Amino acid sequence: MKEVKYLVYGKHVYGSLYGCDYELLSDPKFLEEVVVEAAKVGNMTLLEVKTWHISPGVSVVAVVLESHIAIHTWPEYYFAAVDVYSCGRHSKPEEAFKYIVSRLKPKRFEYTVADRSYIE
């Protein structure tokens, strides 16, 4: 059996959170703190965080050395879309995603884990 050689390693975790608290989804400072901590939980190197308050919704995007973490919210629908992508073998994007879920406390959520690797 031939050994798999990764030219690029990538794992993409993305999902939808339903029934979240309106106040949490409307709070830019809270969401920024969640993204910063998610980077730590996911063993990623945080480079920069940008936050936009598009009242009532919020978008937070963290650029990490390994790629990105993003949360986009629609408080009026109690909904958030979350995206965690990493091309670092040492990182844990699924743990980062689950941390975000634990902080936003949705009534239900769904997510997908996609392999974004390039294998020789």
DOZA-656420 format. One record per atom (N, C-alpha, C): residue number from 0; atom name; z, x, y. Coordinates in pm, whole numbers, plus 50000, padded with zeros to 5 digits. Layout:
N
(site NUM,'CA',(Z,X,Y))
...
END
This chain:
120
(site 0,'N',(50000,50085,49881))
(site 0,'CA',(50000,50000,50000))
(site 0,'C',(50000,50089,50124))
(site 1,'N',(49910,50059,50217))
(site 1,'CA',(49896,50136,50339))
(site 1,'C',(50010,50105,50437))
(site 2,'N',(50065,50209,50497))
(site 2,'CA',(50171,50190,50596))
(site 2,'C',(50113,50132,50725))
(site 3,'N',(50183,50036,50781))
(site 3,'CA',(50138,49972,50906))
(site 3,'C',(50166,50067,51021))
(site 4,'N',(50064,50089,51103))
(site 4,'CA',(50080,50174,51221))
(site 4,'C',(50060,50088,51346))
(site 5,'N',(50169,50075,51422))
(site 5,'CA',(50163,49997,51546))
(site 5,'C',(50106,50084,51658))
(site 6,'N',(49998,50040,51719))
(site 6,'CA',(49949,50105,51841))
(site 6,'C',(50026,50047,51959))
(site 7,'N',(50049,49917,51953))
(site 7,'CA',(50130,49846,52052))
(site 7,'C',(50220,49750,51976))
(site 8,'N',(50349,49755,52005))
(site 8,'CA',(50442,49661,51944))
(site 8,'C',(50476,49555,52048))
(site 9,'N',(50467,49429,52011))
(site 9,'CA',(50499,49323,52106))
(site 9,'C',(50555,49200,52038))
(site 10,'N',(50657,49143,52100))
(site 10,'CA',(50717,49018,52051))
(site 10,'C',(50735,48927,52171))
(site 11,'N',(50683,48806,52158))
(site 11,'CA',(50684,48710,52268))
(site 11,'C',(50761,48586,52222))
(site 12,'N',(50867,48553,52293))
(site 12,'CA',(50948,48436,52262))
(site 12,'C',(50938,48343,52383))
(site 13,'N',(50892,48221,52359))
(site 13,'CA',(50877,48126,52469))
(site 13,'C',(50912,47987,52421))
(site 14,'N',(50962,47907,52514))
(site 14,'CA',(51002,47775,52472))
(site 14,'C',(51031,47680,52586))
(site 15,'N',(51070,47559,52547))
(site 15,'CA',(51099,47451,52640))
(site 15,'C',(51239,47400,52617))
(site 16,'N',(51312,47377,52727))
(site 16,'CA',(51450,47329,52722))
(site 16,'C',(51454,47191,52788))
(site 17,'N',(51506,47093,52716))
(site 17,'CA',(51508,46954,52762))
(site 17,'C',(51652,46907,52780))
(site 18,'N',(51672,46826,52883))
(site 18,'CA',(51804,46767,52904))
(site 18,'C',(51906,46865,52961))
(site 19,'N',(51860,46957,53043))
(site 19,'CA',(51951,47053,53107))
(site 19,'C',(52019,46989,53229))
(site 20,'N',(52126,47049,53274))
(site 20,'CA',(52201,47002,53390))
(site 20,'C',(52121,47026,53518))
(site 21,'N',(52107,46922,53599))
(site 21,'CA',(52032,46929,53724))
(site 21,'C',(52084,47040,53814))
(site 22,'N',(52216,47048,53830))
(site 22,'CA',(52275,47148,53920))
(site 22,'C',(52243,47290,53877))
(site 23,'N',(52250,47318,53747))
(site 23,'CA',(52218,47453,53698))
(site 23,'C',(52072,47487,53724))
(site 24,'N',(51984,47392,53700))
(site 24,'CA',(51842,47416,53717))
(site 24,'C',(51801,47430,53864))
(site 25,'N',(51887,47387,53955))
(site 25,'CA',(51859,47392,54099))
(site 25,'C',(51923,47512,54167))
(site 26,'N',(51997,47593,54094))
(site 26,'CA',(52079,47700,54152))
(site 26,'C',(52013,47837,54134))
(site 27,'N',(51944,47888,54238))
(site 27,'CA',(51873,48015,54226))
(site 27,'C',(51965,48132,54190))
(site 28,'N',(52084,48136,54249))
(site 28,'CA',(52176,48247,54222))
(site 28,'C',(52220,48246,54076))
(site 29,'N',(52256,48130,54025))
(site 29,'CA',(52296,48116,53885))
(site 29,'C',(52184,48161,53792))
(site 30,'N',(52063,48113,53817))
(site 30,'CA',(51950,48145,53730))
(site 30,'C',(51916,48294,53735))
(site 31,'N',(51928,48354,53851))
(site 31,'CA',(51906,48498,53863))
(site 31,'C',(52009,48575,53780))
(site 32,'N',(52135,48532,53787))
(site 32,'CA',(52240,48597,53707))
(site 32,'C',(52212,48582,53557))
(site 33,'N',(52162,48467,53517))
(site 33,'CA',(52129,48443,53376))
(site 33,'C',(52020,48538,53330))
(site 34,'N',(51917,48556,53410))
(site 34,'CA',(51806,48644,53373))
(site 34,'C',(51853,48790,53365))
(site 35,'N',(51935,48832,53460))
(site 35,'CA',(51987,48969,53459))
(site 35,'C',(52069,48993,53332))
(site 36,'N',(52155,48900,53298))
(site 36,'CA',(52237,48916,53178))
(site 36,'C',(52153,48907,53051))
(site 37,'N',(52050,48823,53052))
(site 37,'CA',(51960,48812,52935))
(site 37,'C',(51891,48946,52908))
(site 38,'N',(51856,49017,53013))
(site 38,'CA',(51794,49149,52994))
(site 38,'C',(51892,49243,52924))
(site 39,'N',(52019,49237,52962))
(site 39,'CA',(52121,49320,52896))
(site 39,'C',(52137,49280,52749))
(site 40,'N',(52149,49151,52725))
(site 40,'CA',(52165,49099,52588))
(site 40,'C',(52046,49141,52502))
(site 41,'N',(51928,49139,52560))
(site 41,'CA',(51806,49174,52488))
(site 41,'C',(51777,49323,52482))
(site 42,'N',(51870,49403,52533))
(site 42,'CA',(51855,49549,52532))
(site 42,'C',(51727,49594,52603))
(site 43,'N',(51704,49533,52720))
(site 43,'CA',(51586,49565,52800))
(site 43,'C',(51628,49634,52929))
(site 44,'N',(51539,49712,52985))
(site 44,'CA',(51566,49787,53107))
(site 44,'C',(51515,49707,53227))
(site 45,'N',(51607,49653,53306))
(site 45,'CA',(51571,49571,53421))
(site 45,'C',(51516,49657,53534))
(site 46,'N',(51399,49620,53584))
(site 46,'CA',(51338,49693,53696))
(site 46,'C',(51348,49616,53826))
(site 47,'N',(51320,49486,53821))
(site 47,'CA',(51322,49406,53944))
(site 47,'C',(51331,49258,53909))
(site 48,'N',(51394,49183,53998))
(site 48,'CA',(51403,49038,53982))
(site 48,'C',(51354,48972,54110))
(site 49,'N',(51269,48872,54095))
(site 49,'CA',(51220,48793,54207))
(site 49,'C',(51255,48648,54181))
(site 50,'N',(51303,48580,54284))
(site 50,'CA',(51344,48441,54272))
(site 50,'C',(51279,48358,54383))
(site 51,'N',(51227,48244,54344))
(site 51,'CA',(51169,48150,54440))
(site 51,'C',(51235,48016,54422))
(site 52,'N',(51285,47960,54532))
(site 52,'CA',(51346,47827,54528))
(site 52,'C',(51242,47731,54584))
(site 53,'N',(51179,47658,54496))
(site 53,'CA',(51076,47561,54532))
(site 53,'C',(51142,47425,54518))
(site 54,'N',(51229,47396,54611))
(site 54,'CA',(51322,47285,54603))
(site 54,'C',(51259,47159,54546))
(site 55,'N',(51316,47100,54441))
(site 55,'CA',(51444,47137,54384))
(site 55,'C',(51435,47246,54277))
(site 56,'N',(51315,47279,54230))
(site 56,'CA',(51298,47374,54121))
(site 56,'C',(51316,47519,54163))
(site 57,'N',(51328,47603,54063))
(site 57,'CA',(51347,47746,54083))
(site 57,'C',(51260,47820,53982))
(site 58,'N',(51201,47932,54027))
(site 58,'CA',(51134,48024,53937))
(site 58,'C',(51199,48160,53952))
(site 59,'N',(51235,48220,53841))
(site 59,'CA',(51294,48353,53840))
(site 59,'C',(51212,48436,53742))
(site 60,'N',(51165,48551,53791))
(site 60,'CA',(51090,48641,53706))
(site 60,'C',(51154,48779,53715))
(site 61,'N',(51190,48831,53598))
(site 61,'CA',(51245,48966,53590))
(site 61,'C',(51140,49055,53527))
(site 62,'N',(51108,49162,53596))
(site 62,'CA',(51022,49264,53538))
(site 62,'C',(51115,49362,53469))
(site 63,'N',(51093,49379,53340))
(site 63,'CA',(51170,49476,53263))
(site 63,'C',(51073,49585,53220))
(site 64,'N',(51124,49703,53195))
(site 64,'CA',(51041,49814,53153))
(site 64,'C',(50954,49773,53034))
(site 65,'N',(51009,49690,52948))
(site 65,'CA',(50940,49647,52827))
(site 65,'C',(50844,49531,52848))
(site 66,'N',(50852,49459,52960))
(site 66,'CA',(50759,49354,53000))
(site 66,'C',(50824,49257,53099))
(site 67,'N',(50866,49134,53053))
(site 67,'CA',(50919,49038,53150))
(site 67,'C',(51007,48931,53085))
(site 68,'N',(51085,48867,53172))
(site 68,'CA',(51163,48747,53138))
(site 68,'C',(51139,48649,53253))
(site 69,'N',(51111,48523,53220))
(site 69,'CA',(51088,48424,53326))
(site 69,'C',(51154,48291,53291))
(site 70,'N',(51207,48227,53395))
(site 70,'CA',(51257,48090,53383))
(site 70,'C',(51193,48010,53497))
(site 71,'N',(51136,47896,53464))
(site 71,'CA',(51079,47804,53562))
(site 71,'C',(51146,47669,53538))
(site 72,'N',(51199,47609,53644))
(site 72,'CA',(51273,47484,53627))
(site 72,'C',(51214,47367,53704))
(site 73,'N',(51235,47251,53647))
(site 73,'CA',(51201,47122,53708))
(site 73,'C',(51326,47035,53696))
(site 74,'N',(51422,47053,53787))
(site 74,'CA',(51548,46978,53776))
(site 74,'C',(51529,46827,53773))
(site 75,'N',(51430,46778,53845))
(site 75,'CA',(51408,46634,53850))
(site 75,'C',(51373,46577,53712))
(site 76,'N',(51329,46663,53620))
(site 76,'CA',(51299,46622,53482))
(site 76,'C',(51398,46683,53383))
(site 77,'N',(51499,46755,53436))
(site 77,'CA',(51601,46819,53351))
(site 77,'C',(51537,46915,53251))
(site 78,'N',(51433,46986,53297))
(site 78,'CA',(51347,47067,53210))
(site 78,'C',(51335,47210,53261))
(site 79,'N',(51330,47303,53166))
(site 79,'CA',(51305,47444,53198))
(site 79,'C',(51208,47503,53096))
(site 80,'N',(51120,47589,53144))
(site 80,'CA',(51031,47666,53058))
(site 80,'C',(51079,47811,53065))
(site 81,'N',(51096,47872,52948))
(site 81,'CA',(51151,48008,52939))
(site 81,'C',(51055,48095,52862))
(site 82,'N',(51039,48218,52910))
(site 82,'CA',(50944,48312,52853))
(site 82,'C',(51009,48451,52847))
(site 83,'N',(51013,48512,52729))
(site 83,'CA',(51067,48648,52714))
(site 83,'C',(50967,48727,52632))
(site 84,'N',(50913,48831,52691))
(site 84,'CA',(50816,48915,52621))
(site 84,'C',(50862,49059,52628))
(site 85,'N',(50851,49128,52514))
(site 85,'CA',(50891,49268,52510))
(site 85,'C',(50797,49348,52421))
(site 86,'N',(50762,49465,52467))
(site 86,'CA',(50683,49556,52385))
(site 86,'C',(50769,49678,52346))
(site 87,'N',(50900,49659,52346))
(site 87,'CA',(50991,49766,52304))
(site 87,'C',(51051,49734,52168))
(site 88,'N',(51032,49825,52072))
(site 88,'CA',(51085,49802,51937))
(site 88,'C',(51238,49791,51938))
(site 89,'N',(51302,49854,52034))
(site 89,'CA',(51449,49855,52043))
(site 89,'C',(51505,49725,52102))
(site 90,'N',(51420,49647,52162))
(site 90,'CA',(51468,49528,52234))
(site 90,'C',(51481,49408,52141))
(site 91,'N',(51548,49305,52194))
(site 91,'CA',(51577,49184,52115))
(site 91,'C',(51542,49061,52198))
(site 92,'N',(51412,49032,52214))
(site 92,'CA',(51374,48919,52299))
(site 92,'C',(51425,48784,52250))
(site 93,'N',(51438,48768,52119))
(site 93,'CA',(51488,48639,52067))
(site 93,'C',(51634,48620,52105))
(site 94,'N',(51712,48727,52104))
(site 94,'CA',(51852,48716,52147))
(site 94,'C',(51861,48687,52296))
(site 95,'N',(51772,48746,52376))
(site 95,'CA',(51769,48718,52519))
(site 95,'C',(51737,48571,52543))
(site 96,'N',(51638,48519,52469))
(site 96,'CA',(51601,48378,52482))
(site 96,'C',(51719,48287,52447))
(site 97,'N',(51783,48316,52336))
(site 97,'CA',(51895,48233,52292))
(site 97,'C',(52013,48240,52389))
(site 98,'N',(52031,48356,52454))
(site 98,'CA',(52135,48366,52557))
(site 98,'C',(52103,48270,52673))
(site 99,'N',(51978,48269,52716))
(site 99,'CA',(51938,48179,52825))
(site 99,'C',(51964,48034,52785))
(site 100,'N',(51929,47999,52663))
(site 100,'CA',(51955,47862,52613))
(site 100,'C',(52104,47831,52620))
(site 101,'N',(52188,47927,52579))
(site 101,'CA',(52333,47902,52579))
(site 101,'C',(52386,47877,52720))
(site 102,'N',(52326,47939,52820))
(site 102,'CA',(52371,47920,52958))
(site 102,'C',(52317,47793,53022))
(site 103,'N',(52196,47752,52984))
(site 103,'CA',(52136,47632,53044))
(site 103,'C',(52176,47504,52971))
(site 104,'N',(52232,47517,52853))
(site 104,'CA',(52291,47407,52777))
(site 104,'C',(52200,47284,52765))
(site 105,'N',(52079,47301,52714))
(site 105,'CA',(51992,47184,52698))
(site 105,'C',(52043,47091,52588))
(site 106,'N',(52005,46966,52599))
(site 106,'CA',(52037,46871,52492))
(site 106,'C',(51955,46904,52368))
(site 107,'N',(51833,46956,52391))
(site 107,'CA',(51750,47005,52282))
(site 107,'C',(51654,47110,52336))
(site 108,'N',(51605,47193,52246))
(site 108,'CA',(51507,47294,52285))
(site 108,'C',(51418,47328,52167))
(site 109,'N',(51304,47385,52198))
(site 109,'CA',(51214,47434,52096))
(site 109,'C',(51158,47567,52144))
(site 110,'N',(51126,47653,52048))
(site 110,'CA',(51069,47781,52088))
(site 110,'C',(50978,47837,51980))
(site 111,'N',(50896,47930,52021))
(site 111,'CA',(50801,47997,51934))
(site 111,'C',(50820,48147,51948))
(site 112,'N',(50809,48217,51836))
(site 112,'CA',(50810,48363,51838))
(site 112,'C',(50671,48408,51795))
(site 113,'N',(50602,48478,51884))
(site 113,'CA',(50466,48523,51856))
(site 113,'C',(50462,48675,51846))
(site 114,'N',(50392,48724,51747))
(site 114,'CA',(50370,48868,51734))
(site 114,'C',(50253,48904,51825))
(site 115,'N',(50278,48990,51921))
(site 115,'CA',(50174,49031,52017))
(site 115,'C',(50141,49179,51996))
(site 116,'N',(50154,49226,51875))
(site 116,'CA',(50132,49366,51842))
(site 116,'C',(49985,49396,51819))
(site 117,'N',(49952,49522,51833))
(site 117,'CA',(49821,49573,51801))
(site 117,'C',(49842,49676,51690))
(site 118,'N',(49792,49644,51573))
(site 118,'CA',(49814,49727,51455))
(site 118,'C',(49684,49795,51414))
(site 119,'N',(49695,49922,51382))
(site 119,'CA',(49578,49998,51338))
(site 119,'C',(49548,49968,51194))
END
